[in-house]
Amino acid sequence: MQTRRERWREVVFEAETPAGRRFDVTLLILIGLSVAAVVLESVKGIRVRWGGLLWTVEWIFTILFTLEYLLRLWVSRSAWKYARSFYGVVDLLSLLPTYVALFFPGGQALMVIRILRLLRVFRVLKMIRHVNGAELLMRALYASRAKVSVFFLALATIALIAGTLMYLVEGEASGYTSIPVGVYWAVVTITTLGFGDITPTTPLGQAITTVLALTGYAVLAVPTGIVSSEISKLDGDDSSDACPSCGVHGHLPDARYCRRCGGSLS
């Protein structure tokens, strides 16, 4: 028979079970509402009129998320491992600002508190674990990290060379006051943002800009293709044998019905 801790572990960490789905949906709603409260609090008119209510609502959300964090520590097989994980750090960062504000009521510390309180938007990262496919995407990004890193290194090299050339060709008269400014222009051009705050005026500079812009169109699709390839491989190899009704694992490849509840596995 399962212990109470094991049953809660299934609810908290097993999204395939009905109770786990309800738990995740409830958390998604709470996270969305708490982030909305943070956003509304940044509007001066709303803060002046409804500041007291928003403060009360914030404490309600903080208490609820604190209980969730403690629950996850309790049901985890290794509380210390979870606390050091990505999600554990995000959960902690979403709680600390409200508690820290209690210890800094002074005037000069208000600016520090305001910065810390902005960390509450980290709660939006808590949504990742509850969104279908998010784990697959994170695994694909992790699997493609080496290729993407090489791509960005090559892109940075191109930007450095192009920025240096434009600094030599255009000079300070056209706004290229230093090599970092030239690199900034090169990154904006490669990514096709085209802010227009710095533009070449000489024929050679315009020719370099044309080549760099065309290069940008060619290279921007590279990281998308790399990540898409990893997603395809992981998606094909990540078939789950979990029962959609009760969430139990361990079925044979040709099983059609759940070994626990008898529900269809299709």
HELIX and SHEET records of a PDB file:
HELIX    1   1 ARG A    4  PHE A   13  1                                  10    
HELIX    2   2 PRO A   18  GLU A   41  1                                  24    
HELIX    3   3 LYS A   44  VAL A   75  1                                  32    
HELIX    4   4 ALA A   79  ARG A   84  1                                   6    
HELIX    5   5 PHE A   86  VAL A  100  1                                  15    
HELIX    6   6 ALA A  101  PHE A  103  5                                   3    
HELIX    7   7 LEU A  110  ARG A  117  1                                   8    
HELIX    8   8 LEU A  118  HIS A  130  5                                  13    
HELIX    9   9 ALA A  134  ALA A  143  1                                  10    
HELIX   10  10 ARG A  145  VAL A  169  1                                  25    
HELIX   11  11 GLU A  172  SER A  174  5                                   3    
HELIX   12  12 ILE A  179  ILE A  190  1                                  12    
HELIX   13  13 PRO A  203  VAL A  219  1                                  17    
HELIX   14  14 ALA A  221  ASP A  237  1                                  17    
END                                                                             
